[in-house]
Structure formats: structure tokens, C-alpha cells
Amino acid sequence: MVSRFEHPAGGYRKLFETCEELSETIPATVTGRIPLFLKGSLLRLGPGLFEVGDEPFYHLFDGQALMHKFDFKNGQVTYFRKFIRTDAYVRAITEKRVVITEFGTFAYPDPCKNIFSRFFTYFQGVEVTDNCLVNVYPIGEDYYAVTETNYITKVNTDTLETLKKVDMCNYVNINGVTAHPHIERDGTVYNIGNCMGKGASLAYNIVRIPPTQKDKSDPIDKSKVVVQFPSYQRFKPSYVHSFGMTDNYFVFVETPVKINLLKFLSAWSIRGCNYMDCFESNESQGTLFHIAKKDPGEYIDLKFKGAPIGMFHHINAFEDQGFIVVDLCAWKGFEFVYNYLWLANLRANWDEVKKAAMLAPQPEVRRYVIPLDVHKEEQGKNLVSLPYTTATATMHADGSTWLEPEVLFSSPHQAFEFPQINYKRYGGKNYTYAYALGLNHFIPDRICKLNVKTKETWVWQEPDSYPSEPLFVQTPDAVDEDDGVLLTIVAAPGAQRPAYLLILNAKDLSEVARAEVECTIPVTFHGMYKP
């Protein structure tokens, strides 16, 4: 699953270039045959505006949210895209400057305001961004474009019109929610975010949003906190990007990457801080694994620890014979990987890109096994008795249990990231296959498949081609777990048509079809197939 190509031509820079939205759908040129069961839309989100006037955005997660849509109909494909009319976007376009501070870009105070009005603005606190450039998912019958703050944005997935901004703080005790909810078959949505817990200390809440209501009322009105996880450090919650969920449990991995809330709440508007400035690493904490019962929600007060990792994406988690198996994409050590995702780094020439990535944490696909029954066991003994894994769990004298993972895939500077599975059928269940975007020194240049049971791997890759997260769509009459196709958007800057939707057979990653468009398509992070 290692990249076979170098990128001296630097075509990947095109992923981070501003593009225009479209006023109408454009047809795609199809090679191969589009499977007829593809009848809906592929929806994707990412940044599309990388500067406002002469003010640049500095970080990968700062560019303004652009929503993309590929529609499938009778073997034909069309493409459409629109900027989401967030407050961040509308105000930037209106004032021709960065108005709202983004992840790695500080918004300077309005030069037209005098010192008094600046002073009063300061006391109203920080304006949190609503730039929803990360993902899109359904709540009830509605669709929301999201980032990781308290704001989510309702969108029309047919016209890509922006409908309304929703503040989750109005419904539940939460400071923000992740862009990676878990969605059950009936449409119930679970998500996690940090919050104020008891006694003025930080905690993490899991929020449940029910499915479509009979009376057609908004399910968000009925959002509830189902369980709370404690924070290792009172005023410094860990950065949380996703969580694990099995049939009966939640899994929360508390990494050493911390948000310094005092810094966040203090004078960032005076000092010129952005979100990135508020992260720090706790070099002594290691990684803490928390579990909770799902229904009814109940925190299980057991201490599971491991060596320090950074972690953004869970792959899957499932229960087996009294254990919870947790598969995830790890980055070794306590350093924050986002430090390597400044646009200046990603746009550098290939040798510089490689040099910078050499210093970064090493990626690894890991399997951890958490024993649910640790009470009566003697210390020093491996509690994991599952026959198929080398992962261990060892009780220490202080009552904590130390977890050592099984490595499912590891290769220097070659990440298996933005993982996907056959989620509809195998989310939270014992499964065999994971699909992912292969990062080569942080540059996406291949699609990967991993058999998590045998460690067998498959790769799709072409020179000077830069794909996105692969989404799995099951064939209607599927028997096997991997009966289906993968959908990914590929940037091919040198080609006659500079971008295309690629459809791969999920069995062996062979090409089924591609649908090329006449315009460039910048980087996208996450998305969904809407049947």
C-alpha cells in the first residue's frame, strides 16, 4: 500500500487553488460503464476559496466551504458546485477581507472601526466560525454541512442552496460537535463534543439526535446528552475528531493533543491568535481509552491507557466475546499532525514536501482490544484471549490496564487515512475490509484497501493523479462485504480534462468507469453518497 510514484512536477498544488462555483450543472464525459444502480448523488465538501482579495488563508482547514455534487442518472453523470453562504463567506465577500478567524488564519479587526467600537466588540467575545468545509450528513430528512464548531449549516442537496445556520449550543450543552457522527439504520445520529462538566471542569458529551419525527418536527429540537466522559485535565480538553461505536458501547480515545481553553478564551482577539495557536501537547499523559454503555448511557469507570498517539479517524469498532475491538488510524507520538498541514507546506516543491513530512509523526493502522471484564484478573497477565489478534491488555498495580495494539499496516510517511467501510452493513460489527485514501508525505496519491483479518492490501494509483476519500456504495444484491464500488474524485492537473469522478470495483480496486469534467476540482475532505 506504499506509493509507487514521486511528484516532482508538483501537480498536487492544484488541490489548493481557488476555483469558481458553477451557475449550472455541467456534463461529464464517461469512459467505461456507470453501474445502473448508481441513481443518486455523490456529495463532497472542502475548501474552494483560498484567499479573499489580497488576504490569504494559511491552513488547509481555512479555505471557504465549497460543496460538490456528482449526479448519476441512467449511466450519465453531471457535476455541480456552490459555495456555502456561511456568515464567514458572505461577510468575507462583502468586505473583501477575512472577517472571521478561521482555524489557522487570524481575522484582523475592522480597520474602519474606531478604538471604542473595537473595545466593545472585544467584550462580546470571539466570533466562532461557521465555515462548514469538512463533511455533510443527514439529520432526519434534512442535510447539514459541518465543521467542528457549534454551528452546522442546513443545505438543499439538490440545488446546493444554503438554507440556515443552526447553533447546537441552543439545544445541548456542547462547545462544538465533530464532523464524524455515527448514524444508525433508523437515522438516529450520535456525536461527541467537549462541554462544561461538573464543578467548572471540562468534559465530553455524547449527543443523540433522534430520527425523522412522525409529526415532521425538527429532530434537532429533541437532541439529548446521553453520556458524559471525564476530561483528564480540568481546563484542557483533548482535541476530538471522531469516536467509536459498537452495538452496545461508545469508545472515546482521549489523546495528548489538548486545547488550551484559557488561551482560547483570553485575548486572542487582541493578540492575534487563531485556533491553531490554542493547541498544545501533554507529553506525559499518553493515550486514554474510555468506554460507556450506549443505552441507557452510562460511563464505565475503568482506566485503559496506551502510548501517546494522535488520532483523527476511527475505522470501526465491534464487540467480540467480552472485548471491544477498536481499529483506528494512528499517528505515533504526541505532536499535533495539523502542524504539518499549513498550505505553505503543502504547496511547496516535492523535495520540500518530503523534507517537512520527515519530521512529522508516523502514521499506522492499529487495532486495540479493550477487555470489558477486568475486575477479578491478576495484574501482569495479558487479558486478551481473542485468537485472531496480537493486541494485548495488561493490568497494572495501580488498577489501570495498559493496551498494546496490533499493527494492521505501517510504512514510513505512507498513511492509510480518511478510512471508509461498508458502514451500512458492518458499522459497529465484526468486519473484514477497510478502504482509504493513501497519503504520500501528506499528499493524497492513491486509493487503498486493507483486509484487517489477513493484512492483505490492494492499491489503485496513476501518475500525477490526486484522489479523495473513497466512499463505498454497496451493490443492491450484495452477498459479500466488498460487493460494491468506491467513488472518489481525482484531480489530474496535467490531463486534458483536469478532474474526474472515478468508480472502482471494491473487490480488487479495478476501474469500472470514470466521468471527466472540464474544470479543476480542489481538495475535498469528506462526504456521502445520497441514493
MIPAFI-505986 format. One record per residue (C-alpha): x, y, z; residue in three letters. Coordinates in steps of 0.5 Angstrom, whole numbers, padded with zeros to 4 digits, always signed. Each point is the difference from the previous one (the first is absolute). Layout:
BEGIN
XYZALA
...
This chain:
BEGIN
+0000+0000+0000MET
+0006+0004-0001VAL
+0000+0006-0005SER
+0004-0002-0007ARG
+0000+0007-0002PHE
+0004+0006+0001GLU
-0003+0007-0001HIS
+0006+0005-0003PRO
-0005+0003-0004ALA
-0004+0003+0006GLY
-0007-0001-0003GLY
-0003-0001+0007TYR
+0001+0007+0000ARG
-0007+0001-0004LYS
-0003-0003+0006LEU
+0001+0006+0004PHE
-0002+0005-0005GLU
-0006+0005+0000THR
-0006-0002-0005CYS
-0006+0003-0002GLU
-0007-0003+0001GLU
-0005-0002-0005LEU
-0006+0003-0003SER
-0003-0006-0003GLU
+0002-0008+0000THR
+0005-0002-0005ILE
+0000-0007-0003PRO
+0006-0005+0001ALA
+0003-0004-0006THR
-0001-0007+0002VAL
+0005-0006-0001THR
-0002-0007+0002GLY
-0007-0001+0002ARG
-0003+0003+0006ILE
-0004-0005+0004PRO
-0007+0001-0001LEU
-0001-0001+0008PHE
+0003+0007+0001LEU
-0006+0004+0000LYS
+0001+0006+0005GLY
+0006+0005+0001SER
+0007+0000+0003LEU
+0000+0006+0005LEU
+0007+0003+0002ARG
+0003+0005+0004LEU
+0006+0004+0000GLY
+0004+0007-0001PRO
-0001+0004-0006GLY
+0002+0007+0001LEU
+0007+0000+0003PHE
+0000+0008+0000GLU
-0004+0006+0001VAL
+0002+0006-0004GLY
+0008+0000+0002ASP
-0001-0003+0006GLU
+0002-0008+0000PRO
-0003-0005+0004PHE
+0006-0004+0004TYR
-0002-0007+0002HIS
-0003-0006-0004LEU
-0007+0001+0004PHE
-0001+0007-0001ASP
-0002+0001-0007GLY
-0007+0001-0001GLN
-0005-0005-0001ALA
-0002-0003-0007LEU
-0005-0005-0001MET
+0001-0005-0006HIS
-0005-0005-0003LYS
+0000-0005-0005PHE
-0007-0002-0002ASP
-0001-0007-0003PHE
-0006-0002-0005LYS
+0000-0005-0005ASN
+0007-0001-0001GLY
+0001+0007-0001GLN
+0004+0005+0005VAL
-0001+0007+0001THR
+0004+0005+0005TYR
-0001+0006+0004PHE
+0003+0004+0006ARG
-0002+0006+0004LYS
+0003+0004+0006PHE
-0004-0001+0006ILE
-0003+0007+0002ARG
+0003+0000+0007THR
+0001+0006+0004ASP
+0007-0001-0001ALA
+0000+0000-0007TYR
-0006+0005-0001VAL
+0004+0005+0004ARG
+0007-0001-0003ALA
-0003+0001-0007ILE
-0004+0006+0002THR
+0006+0004+0004GLU
+0005-0003-0005LYS
+0005-0003+0006ARG
+0000-0005+0005VAL
-0005+0002+0005VAL
-0001-0007+0005ILE
+0006-0003+0003THR
+0001-0007-0003GLU
+0004-0006+0002PHE
+0007+0003-0002GLY
-0002+0007-0002THR
-0001+0006+0004PHE
-0005+0005-0002ALA
+0002+0007+0002TYR
-0004+0005+0003PRO
-0004+0004-0005ASP
+0004+0006-0002PRO
-0006+0004-0001CYS
-0002+0000+0008LYS
+0003+0005+0005ASN
+0003-0003+0006ILE
-0006+0001+0004PHE
-0005-0005-0004SER
+0006-0005-0001ARG
+0001+0000+0008PHE
-0008-0001+0001PHE
+0001-0006-0006THR
+0005-0003+0004TYR
-0004+0000+0006PHE
-0006-0004-0004GLN
+0005-0006+0000GLY
+0003-0004-0006VAL
-0004-0001-0006GLU
+0001-0007-0002VAL
+0000-0002-0007THR
-0006-0004-0004ASP
+0005-0002-0005ASN
-0003-0007-0002CYS
+0005-0003-0004LEU
+0001-0007+0003VAL
-0006-0004-0001ASN
-0007-0001-0002VAL
-0005-0004+0003TYR
-0008-0002+0001PRO
-0004+0002+0007ILE
-0007-0002-0001GLY
-0002+0002-0007GLU
+0005+0006+0000ASP
+0007+0000-0002TYR
+0006+0004+0003TYR
+0006+0003-0002ALA
+0005+0000+0006VAL
+0007+0001+0003THR
+0002-0001+0007GLU
-0003+0006+0004THR
-0007+0001+0003ASN
-0003+0003-0007TYR
-0003-0005-0005ILE
-0003+0002-0007THR
-0006-0003-0003LYS
+0000+0000-0007VAL
-0004-0002-0006ASN
+0004-0006-0003THR
-0004+0001-0007ASP
+0001+0007-0001THR
+0006+0001+0005LEU
-0003+0006+0003GLU
+0001+0002+0007THR
-0006-0001+0004LEU
+0002+0002+0007LYS
+0005+0001+0005LYS
-0001-0005+0007VAL
+0003+0001+0006ASP
+0001-0006+0004MET
+0001+0004+0007CYS
-0007+0002-0001ASN
-0002-0008+0001TYR
+0005-0003+0004VAL
+0006+0001+0005ASN
+0005+0000-0005ILE
+0006+0004-0002ASN
+0000-0003-0007GLY
-0001-0006-0004VAL
+0004-0005-0004THR
-0001-0001-0008ALA
+0000-0007+0001HIS
-0007-0002+0003PRO
-0002-0007+0001HIS
-0006-0002-0004ILE
-0005-0006+0002GLU
-0004-0003-0005ARG
-0006+0003+0002ASP
+0003+0007-0001GLY
+0002+0001+0008THR
+0006+0005+0000VAL
+0005-0001+0005TYR
+0006+0006+0001ASN
+0005+0002+0005ILE
+0003+0007+0002GLY
+0003+0003+0006ASN
-0004+0003+0005CYS
+0000+0003+0007MET
-0001-0005+0005GLY
-0001+0000+0008LYS
+0004+0004+0004GLY
+0002+0005-0005ALA
+0005-0005-0004SER
-0001-0002-0007LEU
-0003-0007-0002ALA
-0002-0003-0007TYR
-0007-0001-0001ASN
-0003-0005-0005ILE
-0007+0002-0003VAL
-0005-0003-0003ARG
-0005+0003-0005ILE
-0006-0005-0002PRO
-0002-0002-0007PRO
-0006+0003-0004THR
-0006+0002+0004GLN
-0007-0002-0001LYS
-0002+0007+0001ASP
+0005+0003-0005LYS
+0003+0004+0005SER
+0008+0001+0000ASP
+0003-0006+0004PRO
+0006+0005+0002ILE
-0005+0003+0005ASP
+0000-0007+0003LYS
+0007+0000+0001SER
+0003-0003+0006LYS
+0006-0001+0004VAL
+0000-0008+0001VAL
+0007-0001+0004VAL
+0006+0004+0002GLN
+0007-0001+0000PHE
+0005+0003+0005PRO
+0006+0004-0002SER
+0007-0002+0002TYR
+0002+0008+0001GLN
-0005+0004+0003ARG
+0001+0006-0004PHE
+0003-0003-0006LYS
-0005-0005-0004PRO
+0003-0004-0006SER
-0001+0001-0007TYR
-0005-0005-0002VAL
-0001-0001-0007HIS
-0005-0007+0000SER
-0002-0005+0004PHE
-0001-0008+0000GLY
-0007-0003+0001MET
-0002-0007+0000THR
-0007-0003+0001ASP
+0000+0001+0008ASN
+0006+0005+0001TYR
+0003+0006-0001PHE
+0008+0001-0001VAL
+0004+0006+0001PHE
+0007+0001-0001VAL
+0003+0006+0004GLU
+0007+0002-0003THR
+0005+0004+0003PRO
-0002+0006-0005VAL
-0003+0005+0004LYS
-0004+0006-0001ILE
+0003+0006+0005ASN
-0007+0003+0002LEU
+0003+0005+0004LEU
+0004+0003-0006LYS
-0006-0001-0005PHE
-0005+0004+0005LEU
+0005+0005+0001SER
+0003+0006-0004ALA
+0000-0004-0007TRP
-0003+0006-0003SER
+0005+0005+0003ILE
+0006-0005-0001ARG
-0002-0002-0007GLY
-0001-0008+0002CYS
-0003-0005-0004ASN
-0003-0007+0001TYR
+0007-0003-0001MET
+0003+0004+0005ASP
-0004-0003+0005CYS
+0002-0007+0000PHE
+0006-0003+0004GLU
+0002-0007+0001SER
+0000-0003+0007ASN
+0007-0004+0000GLU
-0002-0004+0006SER
-0007-0002-0001GLN
+0001-0006-0005GLY
-0007-0002-0003THR
-0006-0002+0004LEU
-0006-0004-0003PHE
-0007+0001+0003HIS
-0006-0004-0001ILE
-0007+0001+0002ALA
-0006-0004-0001LYS
-0005+0002-0005LYS
-0007-0001+0002ASP
-0001+0002+0005PRO
+0006+0005+0000GLY
+0005-0002+0006GLU
+0007+0002+0001TYR
+0004-0007+0001ILE
+0006+0003+0005ASP
+0006-0005-0002LEU
+0006+0003-0002LYS
+0003-0002-0006PHE
+0007+0003-0002LYS
+0005+0000-0006GLY
+0006+0003-0003ALA
-0001+0007-0003PRO
-0004+0001-0007ILE
-0003+0005-0004GLY
-0007-0003-0003MET
-0005+0003-0004PHE
-0004-0005-0003HIS
-0002-0007+0003HIS
-0001-0005-0006ILE
-0005-0005+0004ASN
-0001-0003+0007ALA
-0004-0006+0002PHE
-0001-0005+0006GLU
+0002-0007+0000ASP
+0000-0005+0006GLN
+0000+0005+0005GLY
+0005+0005-0003PHE
+0000+0006-0004ILE
+0004+0000-0007VAL
+0002+0007-0002VAL
+0003+0002-0007ASP
+0003+0007-0001LEU
+0005+0004-0004CYS
+0005+0002+0005ALA
+0006+0005+0000TRP
+0005-0002+0004LYS
+0002+0005+0006GLY
-0003+0006+0003PHE
+0002+0005-0005GLU
-0006+0003-0004PHE
-0001-0002-0007VAL
-0003+0006-0002TYR
+0006+0004+0001ASN
+0002-0003-0007TYR
-0006+0002-0004LEU
+0002+0007-0001TRP
-0002+0002-0007LEU
+0007+0003-0001ALA
+0003-0007+0002ASN
-0005-0004-0005LEU
+0001+0005-0006ARG
+0008-0001+0001ALA
+0004-0004-0005ASN
+0000-0007+0000TRP
+0007-0001+0004ASP
-0002+0006+0005GLU
-0007-0004+0001VAL
+0004-0006+0001LYS
+0005+0003+0005LYS
-0005+0003+0004ALA
-0004-0006+0001ALA
+0006-0004+0002MET
+0000+0004+0007LEU
-0008-0002+0001ALA
-0003-0005+0004PRO
+0000-0007-0004GLN
-0007-0003-0002PRO
-0002-0007+0002GLU
-0006-0004-0001VAL
-0002-0003+0007ARG
-0004-0005+0004ARG
-0001+0001+0007TYR
-0004-0005+0004VAL
-0004+0002+0007ILE
-0002-0005+0005PRO
-0007+0001+0003LEU
+0002-0004+0006ASP
+0006+0002+0003VAL
-0002-0001+0008HIS
+0002-0006+0002LYS
+0006-0001-0004GLU
+0007+0000+0003GLU
+0005+0005-0002GLN
+0006-0001-0005GLY
-0004-0005-0005LYS
-0003+0001-0007ASN
-0008+0001+0001LEU
-0001-0001-0008VAL
-0002-0007-0001SER
-0002+0001-0008LEU
+0003-0005-0004PRO
+0001+0005-0006TYR
+0004+0006+0003THR
+0006+0001+0003THR
-0002+0006+0003ALA
+0001+0000+0008THR
-0004+0003+0006ALA
+0004-0001+0007THR
-0002+0002+0007MET
+0005+0005+0003HIS
+0001+0000+0008ALA
-0004+0007+0000ASP
-0006-0003-0003GLY
+0001+0002-0007SER
+0000-0004-0006THR
+0006+0001-0005TRP
-0002-0001-0007LEU
+0005-0002-0006GLU
-0003+0000-0007PRO
+0001-0005-0005GLU
+0002+0004-0006VAL
-0004-0001-0006LEU
+0004+0004-0005PHE
+0006+0004+0000SER
+0005+0003-0004SER
+0004+0007+0001PRO
-0003+0006-0003HIS
-0006-0004-0003GLN
-0006+0001+0003ALA
-0007-0004-0001PHE
-0004+0006+0002GLU
-0008+0002-0001PHE
-0002-0007+0001PRO
-0006-0003-0002GLN
-0004-0007+0001ILE
-0006-0003-0003ASN
-0004+0004+0006TYR
-0007-0001-0001LYS
+0001-0008+0001ARG
+0006+0000+0004TYR
+0001+0006+0004GLY
+0001-0002+0008GLY
+0000-0007-0003LYS
+0006-0005-0001ASN
+0002+0001-0007TYR
+0006-0001-0005THR
+0001+0006-0004TYR
+0002+0007+0000ALA
+0001+0005-0006TYR
+0004+0006+0001ALA
+0004+0006-0003LEU
+0007-0001-0001GLY
+0005+0006+0002LEU
+0007+0000-0002ASN
+0003+0005+0004HIS
-0007+0003+0002PHE
-0001+0001-0008ILE
-0006-0005-0002PRO
+0002-0004-0006ASP
-0003-0007+0001ARG
-0006-0004+0002ILE
+0001-0006+0005CYS
-0004-0006+0002LYS
+0002-0004+0006LEU
-0002-0007+0003ASN
+0000+0002+0007VAL
+0000-0008+0001LYS
+0006-0002-0004THR
+0003+0007-0001LYS
+0000-0002-0008GLU
+0000+0007-0004THR
-0003+0003-0007TRP
+0002+0007-0003VAL
-0002+0004-0005TRP
+0004+0005-0003GLN
+0002+0004-0006GLU
+0006+0005-0001PRO
-0002+0007+0001ASP
-0007-0001+0003SER
-0002+0002+0007TYR
-0006-0004+0002PRO
-0005+0002+0006SER
-0003-0004+0006GLU
-0003-0006-0004PRO
-0008-0002+0002LEU
-0003-0007+0000PHE
-0006-0001-0003VAL
-0003-0007+0000GLN
-0003-0004-0006THR
-0007-0001+0001PRO
+0000-0007+0000ASP
+0007-0001+0004ALA
+0002-0006+0003VAL
+0007+0001+0002ASP
+0002+0006+0005GLU
+0004+0003-0006ASP
-0005-0001-0005ASP
-0001+0008-0003GLY
+0004+0005-0003VAL
+0004+0006+0003LEU
-0001+0007-0002LEU
+0006+0005+0000THR
+0001+0007-0003ILE
+0007+0000-0003VAL
+0004+0006-0002ALA
+0004-0001-0006ALA
+0003+0007-0002PRO
+0004-0002-0006GLY
-0005-0003-0003ALA
-0005+0003-0006GLN
-0006+0000+0005ARG
+0003+0001+0007PRO
-0004-0003+0004ALA
-0005-0007+0000TYR
-0004-0004+0005LEU
+0003-0007+0000LEU
-0004-0006+0001ILE
+0004-0006+0003LEU
-0002-0007+0001ASN
+0000-0001+0007ALA
+0002-0007+0000LYS
+0007+0001-0004ASP
+0000+0008-0001LEU
+0000-0001-0007SER
-0003+0005-0004GLU
-0007+0000-0002VAL
-0001+0007-0003ALA
+0002+0007+0000ARG
-0004+0006-0001ALA
+0004+0006-0002GLU
-0001+0007+0000VAL
+0003+0007-0003GLU
+0001+0003+0007CYS
+0005-0001+0005THR
-0002-0002+0007ILE
+0003+0002+0006PRO
+0001-0005+0006VAL
-0006-0003+0004THR
+0000-0003+0007PHE
-0006-0004+0001HIS
-0007-0001-0003GLY
-0005-0005-0001MET
-0004-0004-0006TYR
-0007+0002+0000LYS
-0004-0005-0003PRO
